[in-house]
């Protein structure tokens, strides 16, 4: 298994990542702290910002970094070790059912494992839901 | 998380304080000295990566996490800190004890002659 996985080319890795990571992100206003918070359900990644748009832009950058790194390390145990708290999944379900038209797709620009820092390729998609403030 | 904070009289009875926003440099120092979690820079200055032993991400037991800082890469929000603690299986109580130790080292003791000076 190790040999066949390692034989995967960089191009295949990008395709592999596109199918392996159908991720979702929820952004909402946190009244307690007074800023916007975005959560990735699958990875538990969190970003905070003064506005919704920035929180989601930051989430895109964090996920690009995380997915690019897992393509290199192949450590899925780490990648999926800490999903978002259950209450975030419940909120996603609720908002997604109530406002299915508000779900948007963002595309991650991934860095192939052996490519240079500036070489990125559009790949994995993230379904994004911005809850009302 | 409750939307209604406890009144001051009751907040004194809380088992431990809330996770605060922190300077990134303090957080890095605390995680390394108390929990053995390393930090490495990324190709973006406001994105940092925390890595646990054996500090090799190819190892299945290794846990690692990229965190987005704010205030031009100098501070970490409570939400980000909670995410780091969850990733490395550190309880909030353990963290706050370590945090208090770090902060107490900086507090100047109250001088008994403070009244006389005023």
gemmi code that builds the backbone of each chain (N, CA, C; Angstrom):
import gemmi

chains = {
    "A": [
        ("UNK", (0.838, -1.200, 0.000), (0.000, 0.000, 0.000), (0.875, 1.252, 0.000)),
        ("UNK", (1.892, 1.205, 0.850), (2.815, 2.335, 0.942), (3.419, 2.649, -0.431)),
        ("UNK", (3.851, 1.569, -1.150), (4.510, 1.768, -2.431), (3.555, 2.371, -3.454)),
        ("UNK", (2.335, 1.825, -3.527), (1.397, 2.326, -4.525), (0.975, 3.753, -4.220)),
        ("UNK", (0.839, 4.084, -2.926), (0.450, 5.439, -2.571), (1.574, 6.415, -2.912)),
        ("UNK", (2.793, 6.024, -2.602), (3.928, 6.896, -2.871), (4.148, 7.090, -4.372)),
        ("UNK", (3.663, 6.135, -5.162), (3.847, 6.238, -6.600), (2.903, 7.277, -7.215)),
        ("UNK", (1.950, 7.754, -6.432), (1.004, 8.732, -6.939), (1.727, 9.999, -7.369)),
        ("UNK", (1.454, 10.452, -8.578), (2.130, 11.649, -9.072), (1.517, 12.898, -8.442)),
        ("UNK", (2.220, 14.010, -8.597), (1.699, 15.259, -8.057), (0.342, 15.607, -8.642)),
        ("UNK", (0.191, 15.364, -9.940), (-1.080, 15.689, -10.591), (-2.191, 14.819, -10.014)),
        ("UNK", (-1.872, 13.543, -9.826), (-2.862, 12.645, -9.238), (-3.207, 13.067, -7.813)),
        ("UNK", (-2.201, 13.563, -7.106), (-2.437, 13.990, -5.727), (-3.456, 15.119, -5.675)),
        ("UNK", (-3.345, 16.054, -6.618), (-4.300, 17.163, -6.655), (-5.709, 16.618, -6.918)),
        ("UNK", (-5.823, 15.700, -7.872), (-7.129, 15.107, -8.161), (-7.652, 14.317, -6.962)),
        ("UNK", (-6.736, 13.604, -6.346), (-7.069, 12.810, -5.162), (-7.620, 13.725, -4.058)),
        ("UNK", (-6.929, 14.833, -3.857), (-7.348, 15.772, -2.815), (-8.721, 16.357, -3.126)),
        ("UNK", (-8.977, 16.598, -4.407), (-10.257, 17.181, -4.806), (-11.419, 16.292, -4.413)),
        ("UNK", (-11.197, 14.987, -4.509), (-12.285, 14.061, -4.199), (-12.330, 13.692, -2.725)),
        ("UNK", (-11.168, 13.761, -2.094), (-11.100, 13.300, -0.710), (-11.637, 14.321, 0.288)),
        ("UNK", (-11.580, 15.574, -0.081), (-11.924, 16.586, 0.909), (-13.149, 17.420, 0.532)),
        ("UNK", (-14.332, 16.825, 0.578), (-15.535, 17.642, 0.383), (-15.855, 18.355, 1.698)),
        ("UNK", (-15.241, 19.504, 1.903), (-15.335, 20.143, 3.222), (-16.449, 21.175, 3.270)),
        ("UNK", (-16.836, 21.496, 4.498), (-17.858, 22.520, 4.720), (-17.360, 23.529, 5.750)),
        ("UNK", (-17.754, 24.778, 5.564), (-17.368, 25.824, 6.524), (-18.589, 26.657, 6.874)),
        ("UNK", (-18.711, 26.981, 8.136), (-19.817, 27.804, 8.621), (-19.241, 29.069, 9.247)),
        ("UNK", (-19.771, 30.220, 8.856), (-19.321, 31.480, 9.462), (-20.503, 32.130, 10.168)),
        ("UNK", (-20.238, 32.686, 11.330), (-21.302, 33.322, 12.100), (-20.731, 34.445, 12.954)),
        ("UNK", (-21.629, 35.295, 13.461), (-21.212, 36.371, 14.355), (-21.248, 35.852, 15.786)),
        ("UNK", (-20.160, 36.033, 16.500), (-20.115, 35.603, 17.893), (-20.444, 36.800, 18.783)),
        ("UNK", (-21.656, 36.776, 19.322), (-22.114, 37.926, 20.127), (-21.259, 38.107, 21.380)),
        ("UNK", (-20.824, 37.021, 21.938), (-20.078, 37.085, 23.190), (-18.762, 37.853, 23.028)),
        ("UNK", (-18.087, 37.591, 21.906), (-16.773, 38.212, 21.691), (-16.838, 39.430, 20.760)),
        ("UNK", (-17.926, 39.530, 19.992), (-18.085, 40.692, 19.124), (-17.278, 40.636, 17.849)),
        ("UNK", (-17.038, 39.451, 17.324), (-16.424, 39.346, 16.006), (-16.954, 38.111, 15.279)),
        ("UNK", (-16.562, 37.982, 14.007), (-17.044, 36.867, 13.193), (-16.094, 35.673, 13.310)),
        ("UNK", (-16.691, 34.494, 13.313), (-15.910, 33.264, 13.446), (-16.312, 32.301, 12.332)),
        ("UNK", (-15.337, 31.717, 11.672), (-15.605, 30.680, 10.667), (-15.023, 29.363, 11.157)),
        ("UNK", (-15.789, 28.298, 10.972), (-15.361, 26.955, 11.393), (-15.399, 26.025, 10.189)),
        ("UNK", (-14.390, 25.187, 10.037), (-14.477, 24.098, 9.072), (-14.975, 22.872, 9.835)),
        ("UNK", (-16.072, 22.291, 9.376), (-16.664, 21.182, 10.116), (-15.721, 19.984, 10.190)),
        ("UNK", (-15.116, 19.644, 9.071), (-14.334, 18.403, 9.006), (-12.985, 18.504, 9.713)),
        ("UNK", (-12.312, 19.636, 9.576), (-10.968, 19.757, 10.164), (-10.967, 20.474, 11.506)),
        ("UNK", (-12.031, 21.190, 11.820), (-12.065, 21.966, 13.056), (-11.296, 23.270, 12.961)),
        ("UNK", (-10.799, 23.602, 11.773), (-10.056, 24.865, 11.609), (-10.966, 26.044, 11.975)),
        ("UNK", (-10.360, 27.068, 12.594), (-11.120, 28.230, 13.053), (-10.424, 29.507, 12.603)),
        ("UNK", (-11.196, 30.479, 12.138), (-10.629, 31.811, 11.885), (-11.559, 32.853, 12.485)),
        ("UNK", (-10.991, 33.974, 12.887), (-11.794, 35.054, 13.466), (-11.424, 36.367, 12.778)),
        ("UNK", (-12.424, 37.228, 12.615), (-12.171, 38.514, 11.957), (-13.284, 39.496, 12.313)),
        ("UNK", (-13.067, 40.755, 11.949), (-14.066, 41.788, 12.240), (-15.231, 41.761, 11.266)),
        ("UNK", (-15.087, 41.055, 10.147), (-16.211, 40.942, 9.215), (-16.251, 39.525, 8.632)),
        ("UNK", (-17.430, 39.184, 8.150), (-17.686, 37.827, 7.658), (-16.771, 37.471, 6.487)),
        ("UNK", (-16.634, 38.424, 5.559), (-15.860, 38.156, 4.346), (-14.406, 37.802, 4.694)),
        ("UNK", (-13.817, 38.590, 5.590), (-12.421, 38.337, 5.963), (-12.274, 36.993, 6.666)),
        ("UNK", (-13.241, 36.653, 7.531), (-13.172, 35.356, 8.228), (-13.162, 34.217, 7.215)),
        ("UNK", (-13.933, 34.356, 6.131), (-13.997, 33.286, 5.123), (-12.752, 33.273, 4.225)),
        ("UNK", (-12.217, 34.446, 3.926), (-10.972, 34.499, 3.140), (-9.843, 33.827, 3.934)),
        ("UNK", (-9.817, 34.113, 5.231), (-8.792, 33.500, 6.092), (-8.984, 31.989, 6.167)),
        ("UNK", (-10.241, 31.552, 6.222), (-10.510, 30.113, 6.255), (-9.991, 29.437, 4.985)),
        ("UNK", (-10.209, 30.082, 3.858), (-9.710, 29.527, 2.592), (-8.189, 29.345, 2.661)),
        ("UNK", (-7.503, 30.350, 3.176), (-6.035, 30.271, 3.250), (-5.569, 29.175, 4.200)),
        ("UNK", (-6.258, 29.048, 5.342), (-5.872, 28.000, 6.301), (-6.088, 26.621, 5.680)),
        ("UNK", (-7.220, 26.440, 5.008), (-7.509, 25.121, 4.428), (-6.563, 24.802, 3.268)),
        ("UNK", (-6.199, 25.820, 2.503), (-5.212, 25.588, 1.436), (-3.906, 25.086, 2.033)),
        ("UNK", (-3.529, 25.702, 3.147), (-2.288, 25.296, 3.803), (-2.418, 23.873, 4.354)),
        ("UNK", (-3.526, 23.589, 5.030), (-3.715, 22.268, 5.650), (-3.759, 21.153, 4.591)),
        ("UNK", (-4.528, 21.374, 3.528), (-4.662, 20.317, 2.519), (-3.345, 20.135, 1.757)),
        ("UNK", (-2.663, 21.238, 1.454), (-1.369, 21.119, 0.772), (-0.388, 20.323, 1.632)),
        ("UNK", (-0.433, 20.558, 2.934), (0.488, 19.847, 3.830), (0.138, 18.366, 3.949)),
        ("UNK", (-1.166, 18.043, 3.989), (-1.523, 16.623, 4.148), (-1.230, 15.852, 2.865)),
        ("UNK", (-1.225, 16.538, 1.722), (-0.838, 15.850, 0.485), (0.639, 15.450, 0.556)),
        ("UNK", (1.415, 16.251, 1.287), (2.833, 15.959, 1.425), (3.084, 14.920, 2.541)),
        ("UNK", (2.463, 15.124, 3.693), (2.724, 14.229, 4.836), (1.925, 12.936, 4.754)),
        ("UNK", (0.765, 12.976, 4.102), (-0.170, 11.838, 3.997), (-0.630, 11.367, 5.367)),
        ("UNK", (-0.642, 12.294, 6.316), (-1.071, 11.960, 7.674), (-2.545, 12.340, 7.836)),
        ("UNK", (-3.419, 11.457, 7.387), (-4.861, 11.727, 7.484), (-5.343, 11.632, 8.926)),
        ("UNK", (-4.632, 10.846, 9.737), (-5.018, 10.720, 11.147), (-4.961, 12.084, 11.823)),
        ("UNK", (-3.938, 12.864, 11.459), (-3.838, 14.209, 12.021), (-4.883, 15.135, 11.398)),
        ("UNK", (-5.029, 15.067, 10.091), (-5.916, 15.991, 9.377), (-7.353, 15.929, 9.914)),
        ("UNK", (-7.811, 14.706, 10.176), (-9.207, 14.538, 10.601), (-9.341, 14.314, 12.107)),
        ("UNK", (-8.279, 14.604, 12.868), (-8.304, 14.240, 14.292), (-9.241, 15.094, 15.135)),
        ("UNK", (-9.484, 16.319, 14.709), (-10.240, 17.228, 15.582), (-11.299, 18.002, 14.803)),
        ("UNK", (-12.415, 17.359, 14.482), (-13.462, 18.085, 13.769), (-14.080, 19.179, 14.644)),
        ("UNK", (-14.892, 20.027, 14.043), (-15.542, 21.101, 14.803), (-16.469, 20.495, 15.855)),
        ("UNK", (-16.759, 21.260, 16.922), (-17.685, 20.758, 17.947), (-19.042, 20.386, 17.341)),
        ("UNK", (-19.721, 19.470, 17.990), (-20.991, 18.954, 17.470), (-22.011, 20.075, 17.237)),
        ("UNK", (-21.985, 21.075, 18.108), (-22.974, 22.164, 17.964), (-22.807, 22.904, 16.632)),
        ("UNK", (-21.583, 22.936, 16.106), (-21.353, 23.594, 14.811), (-21.969, 22.750, 13.689)),
        ("UNK", (-21.865, 21.439, 13.797), (-22.486, 20.551, 12.808), (-24.011, 20.724, 12.848)),
        ("UNK", (-24.540, 20.836, 14.061), (-25.997, 21.029, 14.199), (-26.427, 22.350, 13.562)),
        ("UNK", (-25.632, 23.395, 13.782), (-25.959, 24.709, 13.194), (-25.926, 24.623, 11.678)),
        ("UNK", (-24.898, 23.932, 11.149), (-24.804, 23.781, 9.694), (-26.087, 23.127, 9.156)),
        ("UNK", (-26.474, 22.027, 9.778), (-27.656, 21.292, 9.316), (-28.881, 22.208, 9.313)),
        ("UNK", (-29.031, 22.945, 10.391), (-30.186, 23.826, 10.534), (-30.191, 24.916, 9.462)),
        ("UNK", (-29.058, 25.626, 9.331), (-28.985, 26.721, 8.353), (-29.086, 26.186, 6.924)),
        ("UNK", (-28.467, 25.036, 6.682), (-28.476, 24.478, 5.321), (-29.892, 24.074, 4.911)),
        ("UNK", (-30.646, 23.573, 5.868), (-32.029, 23.188, 5.554), (-32.907, 24.419, 5.368)),
        ("UNK", (-32.678, 25.430, 6.201), (-33.510, 26.637, 6.127), (-33.144, 27.530, 4.942)),
        ("UNK", (-31.846, 27.552, 4.586), (-31.386, 28.457, 3.517), (-30.476, 27.729, 2.532)),
        ("UNK", (-30.987, 26.735, 1.833), (-30.114, 25.975, 0.916), (-29.504, 26.853, -0.176)),
        ("UNK", (-30.166, 27.927, -0.543), (-29.658, 28.808, -1.589), (-28.463, 29.632, -1.151)),
        ("UNK", (-28.212, 29.662, 0.137), (-27.092, 30.474, 0.641), (-25.773, 29.713, 0.663)),
        ("UNK", (-25.830, 28.428, 0.331), (-24.587, 27.643, 0.339), (-23.776, 27.996, -0.911)),
        ("UNK", (-22.564, 28.475, -0.687), (-21.683, 28.832, -1.812), (-20.496, 27.868, -1.853)),
        ("UNK", (-19.841, 27.854, -2.987), (-18.673, 26.984, -3.145), (-17.428, 27.850, -3.305)),
        ("UNK", (-16.390, 27.527, -2.556), (-15.102, 28.170, -2.820), (-14.115, 27.068, -3.229)),
        ("UNK", (-13.179, 27.436, -4.070), (-12.214, 26.461, -4.574), (-10.853, 26.757, -3.962)),
        ("UNK", (-10.242, 25.726, -3.426), (-8.912, 25.890, -2.821), (-7.836, 25.790, -3.891)),
        ("UNK", (-6.873, 26.683, -3.814), (-5.705, 26.609, -4.701), (-4.630, 25.832, -3.967)),
        ("UNK", (-4.415, 24.593, -4.394), (-3.514, 23.716, -3.650), (-2.113, 23.710, -4.220)),
        ("UNK", (-1.178, 23.517, -3.305), (0.231, 23.453, -3.685), (0.607, 21.978, -3.806)),
        ("UNK", (1.043, 21.568, -4.987), (1.452, 20.171, -5.176), (2.678, 19.887, -4.319)),
        ("UNK", (2.786, 18.649, -3.783), (3.863, 18.336, -2.825), (5.265, 18.717, -3.284)),
        ("UNK", (5.578, 18.495, -4.568), (6.952, 18.755, -4.995), (7.107, 20.095, -5.714)),
        ("UNK", (6.040, 20.823, -5.834), (6.100, 22.087, -6.569), (6.682, 23.196, -5.702)),
        ("UNK", (7.080, 24.270, -6.317), (7.589, 25.419, -5.586), (6.457, 26.138, -4.872)),
        ("UNK", (6.825, 27.086, -4.029), (5.828, 27.785, -3.224), (4.776, 28.524, -4.039)),
        ("UNK", (5.150, 28.981, -5.233), (4.221, 29.790, -6.014), (3.353, 28.967, -6.952)),
        ("UNK", (3.631, 27.671, -7.045), (2.861, 26.847, -7.972), (1.646, 26.269, -7.266)),
        ("UNK", (0.498, 26.773, -7.649), (-0.735, 26.304, -7.032), (-1.754, 25.974, -8.111)),
        ("UNK", (-2.674, 25.075, -7.762), (-3.635, 24.629, -8.749), (-5.019, 24.575, -8.099)),
        ("UNK", (-6.058, 25.128, -8.778), (-7.406, 25.054, -8.201), (-7.813, 23.598, -8.044)),
        ("UNK", (-8.328, 23.238, -6.881), (-8.681, 21.840, -6.674), (-9.852, 21.702, -5.702)),
        ("UNK", (-9.587, 21.237, -4.509), (-10.653, 20.867, -3.574), (-11.648, 22.016, -3.351)),
        ("UNK", (-12.900, 21.625, -3.225), (-13.952, 22.625, -3.007), (-14.424, 22.607, -1.557)),
        ("UNK", (-14.849, 23.785, -1.106), (-15.420, 23.883, 0.227), (-16.795, 24.520, 0.106)),
        ("UNK", (-17.797, 23.874, 0.692), (-19.144, 24.443, 0.731), (-19.196, 25.412, 1.898)),
        ("UNK", (-19.556, 26.650, 1.630), (-19.514, 27.697, 2.654), (-20.923, 28.226, 2.925)),
        ("UNK", (-21.224, 28.369, 4.199), (-22.523, 28.890, 4.593), (-22.285, 30.025, 5.588)),
        ("UNK", (-22.717, 31.220, 5.207), (-22.563, 32.375, 6.082), (-23.889, 32.614, 6.801)),
        ("UNK", (-23.900, 32.342, 8.092), (-25.124, 32.531, 8.880), (-25.362, 34.015, 9.095)),
        ("UNK", (-26.614, 34.392, 9.242), (-26.956, 35.808, 9.427), (-26.343, 36.324, 10.710)),
        ("UNK", (-25.937, 37.595, 10.688), (-25.329, 38.201, 11.877), (-26.370, 38.361, 12.972)),
    ],
    "B": [
        ("UNK", (-21.402, 27.750, 25.025), (-21.154, 29.143, 25.383), (-22.473, 29.857, 25.693)),
        ("UNK", (-22.514, 30.517, 26.814), (-23.722, 31.219, 27.181), (-23.674, 32.663, 26.673)),
        ("UNK", (-24.845, 33.170, 26.274), (-24.919, 34.566, 25.846), (-25.075, 35.491, 27.044)),
        ("UNK", (-25.406, 34.921, 28.197), (-25.644, 35.730, 29.380), (-24.545, 35.484, 30.402)),
        ("UNK", (-23.544, 36.332, 30.414), (-22.467, 36.141, 31.374), (-22.996, 36.199, 32.812)),
        ("UNK", (-22.344, 35.484, 33.704), (-22.770, 35.485, 35.095), (-22.502, 36.841, 35.724)),
        ("UNK", (-23.338, 37.215, 36.732), (-23.032, 38.439, 37.459), (-21.681, 38.314, 38.158)),
        ("UNK", (-21.096, 39.455, 38.461), (-19.745, 39.457, 39.038), (-19.655, 38.601, 40.293)),
        ("UNK", (-20.701, 38.655, 41.134), (-20.658, 37.903, 42.382), (-20.543, 36.406, 42.118)),
        ("UNK", (-21.202, 35.946, 41.063), (-21.171, 34.509, 40.771), (-19.936, 34.120, 39.968)),
        ("UNK", (-19.422, 35.092, 39.204), (-18.271, 34.752, 38.370), (-17.069, 34.368, 39.220)),
        ("UNK", (-17.025, 34.868, 40.469), (-15.926, 34.526, 41.357), (-15.926, 33.046, 41.693)),
        ("UNK", (-17.110, 32.427, 41.562), (-17.202, 31.014, 41.931), (-16.916, 30.091, 40.751)),
        ("UNK", (-16.608, 30.647, 39.584), (-16.353, 29.797, 38.430), (-15.097, 28.974, 38.650)),
        ("UNK", (-15.087, 27.726, 38.158), (-13.946, 26.852, 38.410), (-12.642, 27.365, 37.784)),
        ("UNK", (-12.709, 27.934, 36.593), (-11.511, 28.541, 36.023), (-11.907, 29.642, 35.068)),
        ("UNK", (-10.945, 30.530, 34.799), (-11.238, 31.708, 33.981), (-11.399, 31.353, 32.516)),
        ("UNK", (-11.928, 32.323, 31.762), (-12.074, 32.094, 30.326), (-10.719, 32.175, 29.638)),
        ("UNK", (-10.626, 31.477, 28.529), (-9.419, 31.562, 27.715), (-9.307, 32.990, 27.179)),
        ("UNK", (-8.168, 33.648, 27.398), (-8.027, 35.035, 26.934), (-7.440, 35.114, 25.518)),
        ("UNK", (-7.540, 36.272, 24.915), (-6.752, 36.531, 23.701), (-5.293, 36.674, 24.167)),
        ("UNK", (-4.350, 36.237, 23.347), (-2.950, 36.288, 23.800), (-2.014, 36.797, 22.722)),
        ("UNK", (-0.889, 37.343, 23.182), (0.196, 37.659, 22.267), (0.729, 36.336, 21.722)),
        ("UNK", (0.970, 36.284, 20.436), (1.450, 35.043, 19.832), (2.754, 34.582, 20.474)),
        ("UNK", (3.649, 35.534, 20.738), (4.954, 35.154, 21.303), (4.790, 34.502, 22.677)),
        ("UNK", (3.857, 35.007, 23.496), (3.598, 34.412, 24.812), (3.019, 33.009, 24.655)),
        ("UNK", (2.093, 32.885, 23.715), (1.440, 31.589, 23.520), (2.457, 30.537, 23.063)),
        ("UNK", (3.315, 30.927, 22.147), (4.335, 29.994, 21.651), (5.239, 29.543, 22.807)),
        ("UNK", (5.635, 30.524, 23.626), (6.514, 30.220, 24.759), (5.832, 29.252, 25.732)),
        ("UNK", (4.564, 29.538, 26.010), (3.813, 28.717, 26.963), (3.635, 27.285, 26.442)),
        ("UNK", (3.273, 27.155, 25.182), (3.025, 25.819, 24.621), (4.308, 24.987, 24.605)),
        ("UNK", (5.412, 25.648, 24.340), (6.682, 24.920, 24.291), (7.134, 24.503, 25.695)),
        ("UNK", (7.092, 25.462, 26.627), (7.642, 25.181, 27.953), (6.757, 24.249, 28.774)),
        ("UNK", (5.453, 24.341, 28.637), (4.565, 23.530, 29.476), (4.061, 22.262, 28.797)),
        ("UNK", (3.951, 22.281, 27.488), (3.303, 21.140, 26.825), (4.166, 20.508, 25.716)),
        ("UNK", (5.351, 21.042, 25.482), (6.254, 20.460, 24.494), (5.775, 20.600, 23.061)),
        ("UNK", (4.919, 21.583, 22.813), (4.404, 21.804, 21.455), (5.285, 22.838, 20.758)),
        ("UNK", (5.846, 22.456, 19.627), (6.709, 23.367, 18.886), (5.924, 24.239, 17.926)),
        ("UNK", (6.564, 25.297, 17.458), (5.914, 26.193, 16.508), (6.886, 26.490, 15.374)),
        ("UNK", (6.399, 26.414, 14.166), (7.257, 26.735, 13.035), (6.544, 27.743, 12.125)),
        ("UNK", (7.301, 28.610, 11.492), (6.671, 29.597, 10.605), (6.192, 28.937, 9.313)),
        ("UNK", (5.311, 29.603, 8.600), (4.876, 29.093, 7.301), (5.331, 30.095, 6.241)),
        ("UNK", (4.917, 29.872, 5.005), (5.314, 30.828, 3.969), (4.485, 32.112, 4.035)),
        ("UNK", (3.514, 32.142, 4.950), (2.763, 33.390, 5.189), (3.026, 33.819, 6.624)),
        ("UNK", (3.396, 35.072, 6.800), (3.859, 35.489, 8.119), (2.758, 35.464, 9.176)),
        ("UNK", (1.496, 35.560, 8.760), (0.412, 35.563, 9.747), (-0.167, 34.174, 9.981)),
        ("UNK", (0.441, 33.173, 9.353), (0.004, 31.791, 9.536), (1.128, 31.031, 10.237)),
        ("UNK", (0.828, 30.435, 11.392), (1.851, 29.674, 12.104), (1.392, 28.227, 12.246)),
        ("UNK", (2.353, 27.341, 12.433), (2.007, 25.920, 12.536), (2.565, 25.357, 13.834)),
        ("UNK", (1.683, 24.747, 14.607), (2.072, 24.106, 15.857), (2.209, 22.605, 15.603)),
        ("UNK", (3.270, 22.027, 16.147), (3.580, 20.617, 15.881), (3.956, 19.915, 17.182)),
        ("UNK", (3.408, 18.724, 17.382), (3.737, 17.956, 18.593), (4.827, 16.932, 18.298)),
        ("UNK", (5.294, 16.266, 19.331), (6.285, 15.199, 19.155), (5.706, 14.117, 18.262)),
        ("UNK", (6.467, 13.471, 17.435), (7.925, 13.539, 17.287), (8.384, 14.636, 16.323)),
        ("UNK", (7.550, 15.654, 16.132), (7.898, 16.811, 15.284), (8.173, 16.421, 13.825)),
        ("UNK", (7.566, 15.348, 13.393), (7.667, 14.925, 11.996), (6.254, 14.590, 11.534)),
        ("UNK", (5.749, 15.376, 10.608), (4.329, 15.240, 10.250), (4.013, 13.943, 9.520)),
        ("UNK", (5.050, 13.282, 9.014), (4.798, 11.997, 8.364), (4.442, 10.919, 9.382)),
        ("UNK", (4.841, 11.118, 10.621), (4.539, 10.132, 11.670), (3.061, 10.218, 12.021)),
        ("UNK", (2.396, 9.081, 12.031), (0.944, 9.091, 12.243), (0.558, 9.644, 13.608)),
        ("UNK", (1.442, 9.466, 14.592), (1.123, 9.957, 15.937), (1.324, 11.466, 16.068)),
        ("UNK", (1.982, 12.061, 15.095), (2.262, 13.504, 15.166), (0.975, 14.288, 14.921)),
        ("UNK", (0.749, 15.304, 15.739), (-0.380, 16.205, 15.535), (0.170, 17.584, 15.167)),
        ("UNK", (-0.449, 18.188, 14.183), (0.017, 19.501, 13.728), (-1.172, 20.319, 13.266)),
        ("UNK", (-1.031, 21.629, 13.356), (-2.181, 22.503, 13.089), (-1.707, 23.873, 12.618)),
        ("UNK", (-2.300, 24.369, 11.544), (-2.018, 25.737, 11.090), (-3.033, 26.681, 11.714)),
        ("UNK", (-2.537, 27.797, 12.205), (-3.410, 28.748, 12.891), (-3.216, 30.136, 12.298)),
        ("UNK", (-4.332, 30.787, 12.026), (-4.302, 32.134, 11.479), (-4.285, 33.135, 12.635)),
        ("UNK", (-3.262, 33.951, 12.679), (-3.171, 34.974, 13.729), (-3.902, 36.227, 13.255)),
        ("UNK", (-4.020, 37.209, 14.134), (-4.572, 38.496, 13.692), (-3.738, 39.625, 14.255)),
        ("UNK", (-4.190, 40.846, 14.016), (-3.410, 42.032, 14.392), (-1.993, 41.951, 13.802)),
        ("UNK", (-1.950, 41.737, 12.490), (-0.691, 41.655, 11.738), (0.225, 40.542, 12.255)),
        ("UNK", (-0.399, 39.430, 12.574), (0.390, 38.260, 12.950), (0.936, 38.277, 14.356)),
        ("UNK", (0.363, 39.113, 15.234), (0.937, 39.211, 16.579), (0.054, 38.624, 17.672)),
        ("UNK", (-1.236, 38.369, 17.380), (-2.133, 37.919, 18.447), (-2.959, 36.705, 18.025)),
        ("UNK", (-3.420, 35.980, 19.047), (-4.270, 34.812, 18.812), (-5.590, 35.000, 19.550)),
        ("UNK", (-6.683, 34.722, 18.883), (-7.994, 34.869, 19.510), (-8.274, 33.672, 20.429)),
        ("UNK", (-9.210, 33.835, 21.368), (-9.585, 32.705, 22.239), (-10.060, 31.501, 21.431)),
        ("UNK", (-10.750, 31.751, 20.324), (-11.248, 30.643, 19.503), (-10.083, 29.829, 18.934)),
        ("UNK", (-9.065, 30.522, 18.466), (-7.899, 29.833, 17.911), (-7.165, 29.047, 18.999)),
        ("UNK", (-7.062, 29.655, 20.174), (-6.379, 28.967, 21.279), (-7.133, 27.691, 21.648)),
        ("UNK", (-8.460, 27.779, 21.707), (-9.261, 26.588, 22.030), (-9.061, 25.498, 20.985)),
        ("UNK", (-8.925, 25.916, 19.734), (-8.703, 24.932, 18.667), (-7.353, 24.232, 18.866)),
        ("UNK", (-6.338, 24.994, 19.219), (-5.014, 24.405, 19.456), (-5.087, 23.423, 20.630)),
        ("UNK", (-5.759, 23.827, 21.693), (-5.859, 22.950, 22.869), (-6.573, 21.646, 22.507)),
        ("UNK", (-7.637, 21.751, 21.720), (-8.372, 20.541, 21.321), (-7.478, 19.634, 20.482)),
        ("UNK", (-6.735, 20.215, 19.557), (-5.879, 19.411, 18.677), (-4.839, 18.627, 19.474)),
        ("UNK", (-4.274, 19.282, 20.500), (-3.203, 18.633, 21.249), (-3.693, 18.020, 22.570)),
        ("UNK", (-5.014, 17.911, 22.689), (-5.613, 17.225, 23.835), (-5.166, 17.823, 25.167)),
        ("UNK", (-5.216, 19.132, 25.231), (-4.869, 19.856, 26.464), (-6.158, 20.469, 27.004)),
        ("UNK", (-6.450, 20.230, 28.276), (-7.699, 20.769, 28.818), (-7.550, 22.271, 29.076)),
        ("UNK", (-8.685, 22.959, 29.107), (-8.653, 24.404, 29.374), (-8.104, 24.667, 30.773)),
        ("UNK", (-8.410, 23.750, 31.696), (-7.923, 23.917, 33.072), (-6.390, 23.840, 33.103)),
        ("UNK", (-5.848, 22.833, 32.429), (-4.381, 22.698, 32.368), (-3.764, 23.955, 31.758)),
        ("UNK", (-4.401, 24.425, 30.688), (-3.859, 25.587, 29.986), (-3.891, 26.832, 30.880)),
        ("UNK", (-5.009, 27.034, 31.566), (-5.129, 28.235, 32.387), (-4.158, 28.217, 33.567)),
        ("UNK", (-3.897, 27.023, 34.080), (-2.905, 26.927, 35.165), (-1.525, 27.341, 34.645)),
        ("UNK", (-1.198, 26.855, 33.448), (0.091, 27.220, 32.844), (0.110, 28.713, 32.509)),
        ("UNK", (-1.006, 29.216, 32.031), (-1.116, 30.637, 31.683), (-0.908, 31.508, 32.927)),
        ("UNK", (-1.543, 31.110, 34.023), (-1.415, 31.893, 35.254), (0.024, 31.890, 35.762)),
        ("UNK", (0.673, 30.739, 35.644), (2.076, 30.669, 36.056), (2.925, 31.643, 35.243)),
        ("UNK", (2.686, 31.649, 33.937), (3.443, 32.533, 33.053), (3.193, 33.991, 33.396)),
        ("UNK", (1.916, 34.337, 33.595), (1.562, 35.733, 33.834), (1.995, 36.195, 35.230)),
        ("UNK", (1.902, 35.296, 36.208), (2.267, 35.677, 37.578), (3.736, 36.048, 37.700)),
        ("UNK", (4.538, 35.488, 36.803), (5.968, 35.814, 36.837), (6.206, 37.276, 36.485)),
        ("UNK", (5.210, 37.872, 35.814), (5.411, 39.257, 35.362), (4.799, 40.285, 36.304)),
        ("UNK", (3.955, 39.800, 37.243), (3.240, 40.741, 38.100), (4.156, 41.237, 39.212)),
        ("UNK", (4.240, 42.531, 39.361), (5.029, 43.105, 40.449), (4.216, 42.988, 41.733)),
        ("UNK", (4.794, 42.455, 42.809), (4.028, 42.304, 44.053), (3.515, 43.652, 44.554)),
        ("UNK", (2.315, 43.623, 45.156), (1.753, 44.861, 45.705), (2.594, 45.289, 46.894)),
        ("UNK", (3.003, 46.539, 46.893), (3.872, 47.010, 47.975), (3.022, 47.400, 49.184)),
        ("UNK", (3.436, 46.994, 50.379), (2.651, 47.301, 51.578), (2.592, 48.796, 51.882)),
        ("UNK", (3.559, 49.569, 51.375), (3.573, 51.002, 51.684), (2.824, 51.819, 50.641)),
        ("UNK", (1.940, 51.153, 49.869), (1.207, 51.825, 48.796), (0.324, 52.945, 49.349)),
        ("UNK", (-0.307, 52.690, 50.531), (-1.217, 53.679, 51.123), (-0.459, 54.948, 51.500)),
        ("UNK", (0.711, 54.732, 52.084), (1.501, 55.888, 52.533), (1.902, 56.777, 51.365)),
        ("UNK", (2.207, 56.151, 50.257), (2.638, 56.910, 49.083), (1.529, 57.810, 48.560)),
        ("UNK", (0.253, 57.317, 48.683), (-0.864, 58.139, 48.184), (-1.251, 59.136, 49.259)),
    ],
}
model = gemmi.Model(1)
for chain_id, residues in chains.items():
    chain = gemmi.Chain(chain_id)
    for i, (resn, *xyz) in enumerate(residues, 1):
        res = gemmi.Residue()
        res.name, res.seqid = resn, gemmi.SeqId(i, " ")
        for name, pos in zip(("N", "CA", "C"), xyz):
            atom = gemmi.Atom()
            atom.name, atom.element = name, gemmi.Element(name[0])
            atom.pos, atom.b_iso = gemmi.Position(*pos), 0.0
            res.add_atom(atom)
        chain.add_residue(res)
    model.add_chain(chain)
structure = gemmi.Structure()
structure.add_model(model)
structure.setup_entities()
